[in-house]
């Protein structure tokens, strides 16, 4: 089971459709806990909300992430609960209606909570039982909720929080073939209204629909590496009833390398970049995370 939501989250504190998360639906022993501390750096035309009307953005975001996850038994199927808390520092310049603006802020981003369950192919197993488990096809589903606790100033366009709730259901497939695993997932990010947007306006946003695919290769040493890609579209906004021309049609690619240190500790490295961009999200990012595992008989 991957807890790479922490790695993904450091890419951009409030971007839900752009996530690249390999091994999201892999199996893990019931009762296993994960503590993750990570750091990520992002630069380029990135904003915490890619539909915000900025041009010529040159922004840098440093983010520290603390996350916790636990594998659970959900009616005989393996599942997972995780929560992620980010703290970010953002600085850079952009243009709004042709006028240059600067922003330099630090603070909490929006928290995330997620529950996932493997519906097929990944029964709930103990540490002893999982030693003889061999993955074939896994079908999983998850529901993620973005909680608007992040730093937010309605007099500014760029913030670390979004002042709105986000719900993201997802359905994923994972098919193993020897040491290779092929993955595919589809999701929809559904946004609540921001009723205090940039001076007290009401901002609504259509759902963003995404599809993610990737391939993972595991080595005998326990090292694994993954290459993933995602395409997402939608997200057109409405401000006080006026429809914006900001439909998103973007794609990204990324790579992840996981390096086990011992049975309790591992290090993960990641990098990703935009391939094509219609609105926002033209940025590059990379990061590192330490993961500590305990419980479940480990």
The 8 nearest C-alpha neighbors of each residue, nearest first, counted from 0:
[[1, 25, 26, 27, 22, 24, 23, 2],
 [2, 0, 22, 23, 3, 25, 21, 24],
 [1, 3, 4, 5, 0, 68, 23, 33],
 [4, 2, 6, 5, 1, 20, 7, 21],
 [3, 5, 7, 2, 6, 8, 20, 83],
 [6, 4, 3, 8, 7, 66, 64, 83],
 [7, 5, 3, 8, 4, 9, 288, 37],
 [6, 8, 4, 5, 9, 10, 18, 3],
 [7, 9, 5, 10, 6, 4, 12, 11],
 [8, 10, 39, 62, 11, 7, 6, 12],
 [9, 11, 8, 7, 284, 41, 39, 12],
 [12, 10, 9, 14, 13, 47, 8, 41],
 [11, 13, 108, 47, 8, 14, 9, 159],
 [12, 14, 47, 11, 15, 48, 109, 160],
 [15, 13, 11, 16, 12, 17, 47, 48],
 [16, 14, 17, 18, 13, 188, 167, 8],
 [15, 17, 18, 14, 209, 231, 188, 207],
 [18, 16, 15, 14, 19, 229, 251, 231],
 [17, 19, 7, 16, 20, 15, 14, 8],
 [20, 18, 7, 227, 21, 17, 228, 253],
 [19, 21, 3, 23, 18, 4, 22, 7],
 [22, 20, 23, 19, 225, 213, 1, 227],
 [23, 21, 1, 25, 24, 0, 20, 215],
 [22, 24, 1, 21, 25, 20, 0, 2],
 [25, 23, 22, 139, 0, 26, 117, 173],
 [26, 24, 0, 22, 23, 27, 1, 173],
 [25, 27, 0, 121, 24, 77, 28, 122],
 [26, 28, 0, 29, 70, 25, 31, 77],
 [29, 27, 125, 126, 124, 31, 295, 30],
 [28, 30, 71, 70, 125, 31, 295, 124],
 [29, 31, 295, 70, 71, 294, 28, 32],
 [30, 32, 295, 294, 70, 29, 69, 293],
 [33, 31, 69, 293, 292, 68, 294, 30],
 [34, 32, 292, 68, 67, 291, 69, 35],
 [33, 35, 67, 291, 290, 66, 292, 68],
 [36, 34, 290, 66, 289, 65, 67, 33],
 [37, 35, 65, 289, 64, 288, 66, 290],
 [38, 36, 288, 64, 63, 287, 289, 35],
 [37, 39, 63, 286, 287, 62, 64, 288],
 [40, 38, 286, 9, 62, 285, 61, 10],
 [39, 41, 61, 284, 285, 60, 286, 62],
 [42, 40, 284, 60, 59, 283, 10, 61],
 [43, 41, 59, 58, 282, 283, 60, 284],
 [42, 44, 282, 57, 58, 45, 281, 283],
 [43, 45, 56, 281, 282, 57, 280, 58],
 [46, 44, 280, 43, 282, 58, 281, 279],
 [47, 45, 48, 49, 157, 44, 280, 58],
 [46, 48, 13, 12, 11, 159, 14, 49],
 [47, 49, 46, 50, 51, 14, 13, 161],
 [50, 48, 279, 51, 46, 280, 47, 278],
 [49, 51, 48, 52, 245, 279, 278, 236],
 [50, 52, 49, 48, 53, 156, 46, 157],
 [53, 51, 50, 54, 95, 245, 49, 96],
 [54, 52, 95, 94, 51, 93, 56, 55],
 [53, 55, 94, 56, 93, 95, 52, 97],
 [56, 54, 93, 94, 57, 53, 44, 92],
 [55, 57, 93, 44, 54, 92, 58, 53],
 [58, 56, 43, 44, 92, 91, 93, 55],
 [57, 59, 91, 43, 42, 90, 56, 45],
 [60, 58, 42, 90, 41, 89, 91, 61],
 [59, 61, 89, 41, 88, 40, 62, 42],
 [62, 60, 40, 88, 87, 39, 89, 41],
 [63, 61, 87, 39, 9, 86, 38, 60],
 [62, 64, 38, 86, 37, 85, 87, 39],
 [65, 63, 85, 37, 36, 84, 38, 86],
 [64, 66, 36, 84, 35, 83, 85, 37],
 [67, 65, 83, 35, 82, 34, 84, 5],
 [66, 68, 34, 82, 81, 33, 35, 83],
 [67, 69, 81, 33, 80, 32, 82, 34],
 [70, 68, 32, 80, 79, 31, 33, 71],
 [69, 71, 79, 29, 31, 30, 78, 80],
 [70, 72, 29, 78, 79, 30, 77, 73],
 [71, 73, 77, 123, 75, 76, 78, 29],
 [74, 72, 76, 75, 78, 77, 71, 116],
 [75, 73, 76, 72, 77, 123, 122, 78],
 [74, 76, 123, 73, 72, 122, 77, 124],
 [75, 77, 122, 123, 73, 74, 72, 117],
 [78, 76, 123, 72, 122, 117, 73, 116],
 [79, 77, 116, 71, 115, 70, 73, 117],
 [78, 80, 70, 115, 71, 69, 114, 116],
 [79, 81, 114, 69, 68, 113, 70, 115],
 [82, 80, 68, 113, 67, 112, 69, 79],
 [81, 83, 112, 67, 111, 66, 113, 68],
 [82, 84, 66, 111, 110, 65, 5, 112],
 [83, 85, 110, 65, 64, 66, 82, 111],
 [86, 84, 64, 108, 63, 107, 87, 65],
 [85, 87, 107, 63, 106, 62, 108, 64],
 [88, 86, 62, 105, 61, 106, 107, 63],
 [87, 89, 105, 61, 60, 104, 62, 106],
 [90, 88, 60, 104, 103, 59, 105, 87],
 [91, 89, 103, 102, 59, 58, 104, 60],
 [90, 92, 58, 57, 102, 101, 59, 103],
 [91, 93, 101, 57, 100, 56, 58, 102],
 [94, 92, 56, 55, 100, 99, 54, 57],
 [93, 95, 99, 98, 54, 97, 53, 100],
 [94, 96, 98, 97, 53, 99, 54, 93],
 [97, 95, 98, 94, 53, 54, 52, 99],
 [98, 96, 95, 94, 99, 54, 53, 93],
 [97, 99, 94, 95, 96, 100, 93, 54],
 [100, 98, 94, 93, 95, 97, 101, 92],
 [99, 101, 93, 92, 94, 98, 102, 95],
 [102, 100, 92, 91, 93, 103, 99, 90],
 [101, 103, 90, 91, 104, 92, 100, 89],
 [102, 104, 90, 89, 91, 101, 105, 88],
 [105, 103, 89, 88, 102, 90, 106, 158],
 [106, 104, 88, 87, 89, 103, 107, 86],
 [105, 107, 86, 87, 150, 108, 88, 104],
 [108, 106, 86, 149, 150, 85, 87, 109],
 [107, 109, 149, 159, 160, 85, 86, 12],
 [108, 110, 149, 147, 148, 160, 146, 145],
 [111, 109, 84, 146, 83, 145, 108, 148],
 [112, 110, 145, 83, 82, 144, 146, 113],
 [111, 113, 82, 144, 143, 81, 83, 145],
 [114, 112, 143, 81, 142, 80, 144, 82],
 [113, 115, 80, 142, 141, 79, 143, 81],
 [114, 116, 141, 79, 78, 140, 142, 113],
 [117, 115, 78, 140, 139, 118, 77, 141],
 [116, 118, 139, 77, 119, 138, 121, 78],
 [117, 119, 139, 138, 116, 76, 120, 140],
 [120, 118, 138, 137, 117, 121, 139, 136],
 [119, 121, 137, 136, 122, 138, 135, 118],
 [120, 122, 26, 119, 117, 77, 137, 76],
 [123, 121, 76, 77, 75, 124, 120, 119],
 [122, 124, 77, 76, 75, 72, 29, 121],
 [125, 123, 28, 128, 129, 29, 122, 126],
 [124, 126, 28, 128, 127, 29, 129, 295],
 [125, 127, 28, 129, 128, 296, 295, 124],
 [128, 126, 125, 129, 130, 124, 131, 296],
 [127, 129, 125, 130, 126, 124, 131, 132],
 [128, 130, 132, 126, 131, 127, 124, 125],
 [129, 131, 128, 127, 132, 126, 133, 125],
 [130, 132, 129, 128, 133, 127, 126, 134],
 [133, 131, 129, 130, 134, 128, 124, 121],
 [134, 132, 131, 135, 129, 130, 175, 121],
 [133, 135, 175, 136, 132, 120, 121, 137],
 [134, 136, 175, 174, 133, 137, 120, 176],
 [135, 137, 174, 120, 173, 134, 175, 138],
 [138, 136, 120, 173, 119, 172, 121, 139],
 [139, 137, 172, 119, 118, 171, 117, 173],
 [140, 138, 117, 171, 118, 116, 170, 24],
 [139, 141, 170, 169, 116, 115, 171, 117],
 [142, 140, 115, 169, 114, 168, 116, 143],
 [141, 143, 168, 114, 113, 167, 115, 169],
 [142, 144, 113, 167, 112, 166, 168, 114],
 [145, 143, 166, 112, 165, 111, 113, 146],
 [144, 146, 111, 165, 164, 110, 166, 147],
 [145, 147, 110, 164, 109, 148, 111, 144],
 [148, 146, 109, 162, 163, 149, 164, 161],
 [149, 147, 109, 146, 110, 160, 108, 150],
 [148, 150, 160, 108, 109, 107, 147, 159],
 [151, 149, 160, 159, 107, 106, 108, 158],
 [150, 152, 160, 158, 149, 153, 159, 162],
 [153, 151, 154, 155, 158, 150, 197, 156],
 [152, 154, 197, 155, 196, 198, 195, 151],
 [153, 155, 197, 152, 198, 156, 196, 199],
 [156, 154, 153, 152, 157, 197, 158, 198],
 [155, 157, 197, 158, 154, 51, 153, 196],
 [158, 156, 155, 46, 47, 159, 102, 48],
 [159, 157, 151, 160, 156, 150, 152, 47],
 [158, 160, 108, 150, 149, 47, 151, 12],
 [161, 159, 149, 150, 108, 109, 151, 158],
 [160, 162, 163, 147, 151, 159, 158, 149],
 [163, 161, 147, 193, 160, 151, 164, 148],
 [164, 162, 193, 191, 161, 147, 192, 165],
 [163, 165, 191, 145, 146, 147, 190, 166],
 [164, 166, 190, 145, 144, 189, 191, 167],
 [167, 165, 144, 189, 143, 188, 145, 190],
 [166, 168, 188, 143, 187, 142, 189, 144],
 [169, 167, 142, 186, 141, 187, 143, 166],
 [170, 168, 186, 141, 140, 185, 142, 167],
 [171, 169, 140, 185, 184, 139, 186, 141],
 [170, 172, 184, 139, 183, 138, 140, 185],
 [173, 171, 138, 183, 182, 137, 184, 139],
 [172, 174, 182, 137, 181, 136, 138, 183],
 [175, 173, 136, 181, 180, 135, 137, 182],
 [176, 174, 180, 135, 179, 134, 177, 181],
 [177, 175, 179, 180, 178, 174, 135, 181],
 [178, 176, 179, 175, 180, 217, 216, 134],
 [177, 179, 217, 216, 176, 180, 218, 175],
 [180, 178, 216, 176, 177, 215, 175, 217],
 [179, 181, 175, 215, 174, 214, 176, 216],
 [182, 180, 214, 174, 173, 213, 175, 215],
 [181, 183, 173, 213, 212, 172, 214, 174],
 [182, 184, 212, 172, 211, 171, 173, 213],
 [185, 183, 171, 211, 170, 210, 172, 212],
 [184, 186, 210, 170, 169, 209, 211, 171],
 [187, 185, 169, 209, 168, 208, 170, 210],
 [186, 188, 208, 167, 207, 168, 189, 209],
 [187, 189, 167, 207, 206, 166, 190, 16],
 [190, 188, 206, 166, 165, 167, 187, 191],
 [191, 189, 165, 164, 204, 206, 188, 192],
 [190, 192, 164, 163, 165, 193, 189, 203],
 [191, 193, 203, 202, 194, 163, 190, 201],
 [194, 192, 202, 163, 195, 201, 162, 196],
 [193, 195, 201, 196, 192, 200, 202, 199],
 [196, 194, 199, 200, 193, 201, 153, 197],
 [195, 197, 200, 199, 153, 198, 193, 201],
 [198, 196, 153, 154, 199, 155, 156, 200],
 [197, 199, 154, 153, 196, 200, 195, 155],
 [198, 200, 195, 196, 197, 194, 201, 153],
 [199, 201, 196, 195, 198, 194, 239, 197],
 [202, 200, 194, 239, 238, 193, 196, 195],
 [201, 203, 238, 193, 237, 192, 196, 194],
 [202, 204, 192, 237, 236, 238, 193, 201],
 [203, 205, 236, 234, 235, 190, 237, 206],
 [204, 206, 234, 235, 236, 233, 207, 203],
 [207, 205, 189, 234, 188, 233, 187, 208],
 [206, 208, 233, 234, 188, 232, 187, 16],
 [209, 207, 187, 231, 232, 186, 233, 206],
 [208, 210, 231, 186, 230, 185, 16, 187],
 [211, 209, 185, 230, 229, 184, 231, 186],
 [212, 210, 229, 184, 183, 228, 185, 230],
 [213, 211, 183, 182, 228, 227, 229, 184],
 [214, 212, 227, 182, 226, 181, 228, 183],
 [213, 215, 181, 225, 180, 226, 182, 227],
 [214, 216, 225, 180, 179, 224, 181, 217],
 [217, 215, 179, 224, 223, 178, 225, 180],
 [218, 216, 223, 178, 222, 179, 215, 221],
 [217, 219, 222, 220, 221, 223, 216, 178],
 [220, 218, 221, 217, 222, 178, 223, 216],
 [219, 221, 218, 222, 217, 259, 223, 258],
 [222, 220, 219, 218, 223, 259, 217, 258],
 [223, 221, 258, 218, 220, 257, 217, 259],
 [224, 222, 217, 257, 216, 218, 256, 221],
 [223, 225, 256, 216, 255, 215, 257, 217],
 [224, 226, 215, 255, 254, 214, 216, 227],
 [225, 227, 254, 213, 214, 253, 255, 215],
 [228, 226, 213, 253, 252, 212, 254, 19],
 [227, 229, 252, 212, 251, 211, 213, 253],
 [228, 230, 211, 251, 250, 210, 212, 252],
 [231, 229, 250, 210, 209, 249, 211, 251],
 [232, 230, 209, 208, 249, 248, 16, 250],
 [231, 233, 248, 247, 208, 207, 209, 249],
 [232, 234, 207, 247, 246, 235, 206, 208],
 [235, 233, 205, 207, 206, 204, 246, 247],
 [234, 236, 246, 245, 205, 204, 233, 243],
 [237, 235, 204, 243, 203, 242, 234, 205],
 [236, 238, 242, 203, 241, 240, 202, 243],
 [239, 237, 202, 241, 240, 201, 203, 236],
 [240, 238, 201, 241, 200, 237, 202, 203],
 [239, 241, 238, 237, 242, 201, 202, 203],
 [242, 240, 238, 237, 239, 243, 236, 202],
 [241, 243, 237, 236, 240, 238, 244, 235],
 [244, 242, 236, 245, 237, 235, 241, 238],
 [243, 245, 246, 242, 235, 236, 237, 247],
 [246, 244, 235, 243, 247, 278, 50, 236],
 [245, 247, 235, 233, 234, 244, 248, 278],
 [246, 248, 232, 278, 233, 277, 234, 249],
 [249, 247, 232, 277, 231, 276, 246, 233],
 [248, 250, 276, 275, 231, 230, 277, 247],
 [249, 251, 230, 275, 274, 229, 273, 231],
 [252, 250, 273, 274, 229, 228, 272, 230],
 [253, 251, 228, 271, 272, 227, 273, 229],
 [252, 254, 271, 227, 270, 226, 228, 272],
 [253, 255, 226, 225, 270, 269, 227, 271],
 [254, 256, 269, 225, 224, 268, 226, 257],
 [255, 257, 224, 268, 267, 223, 269, 258],
 [258, 256, 267, 223, 222, 266, 224, 268],
 [257, 259, 222, 266, 265, 267, 260, 256],
 [260, 258, 265, 261, 222, 266, 264, 221],
 [259, 261, 265, 264, 258, 262, 266, 263],
 [262, 260, 264, 263, 259, 265, 258, 291],
 [261, 263, 264, 260, 259, 292, 297, 265],
 [262, 264, 292, 291, 261, 293, 265, 260],
 [265, 263, 291, 261, 260, 290, 262, 259],
 [266, 264, 259, 260, 290, 258, 289, 267],
 [265, 267, 289, 258, 288, 257, 290, 259],
 [268, 266, 257, 288, 287, 256, 258, 289],
 [269, 267, 287, 256, 255, 286, 257, 288],
 [270, 268, 255, 285, 286, 254, 256, 287],
 [269, 271, 285, 253, 254, 284, 286, 255],
 [272, 270, 253, 252, 284, 283, 254, 285],
 [271, 273, 283, 251, 252, 282, 253, 284],
 [272, 274, 251, 281, 275, 250, 282, 252],
 [275, 273, 251, 250, 272, 252, 276, 249],
 [276, 274, 250, 249, 273, 277, 251, 281],
 [275, 277, 249, 278, 281, 248, 250, 280],
 [276, 278, 248, 247, 249, 279, 275, 246],
 [277, 279, 247, 276, 245, 50, 49, 280],
 [278, 280, 49, 281, 50, 45, 44, 276],
 [279, 281, 45, 282, 49, 44, 276, 278],
 [282, 280, 44, 273, 279, 276, 45, 43],
 [281, 283, 43, 44, 45, 280, 42, 273],
 [284, 282, 272, 42, 41, 271, 43, 273],
 [285, 283, 41, 271, 40, 270, 10, 42],
 [286, 284, 270, 269, 40, 39, 271, 41],
 [285, 287, 39, 269, 38, 268, 40, 270],
 [286, 288, 268, 38, 267, 37, 269, 39],
 [289, 287, 37, 267, 36, 266, 38, 290],
 [288, 290, 266, 36, 35, 265, 37, 267],
 [289, 291, 35, 265, 264, 34, 266, 288],
 [290, 292, 264, 34, 263, 33, 35, 265],
 [293, 291, 33, 263, 32, 264, 34, 290],
 [294, 292, 32, 31, 297, 263, 33, 295],
 [295, 293, 31, 296, 297, 32, 30, 292],
 [294, 296, 30, 31, 297, 29, 28, 126],
 [295, 297, 294, 126, 31, 125, 30, 293],
 [296, 295, 294, 293, 126, 31, 262, 263]]
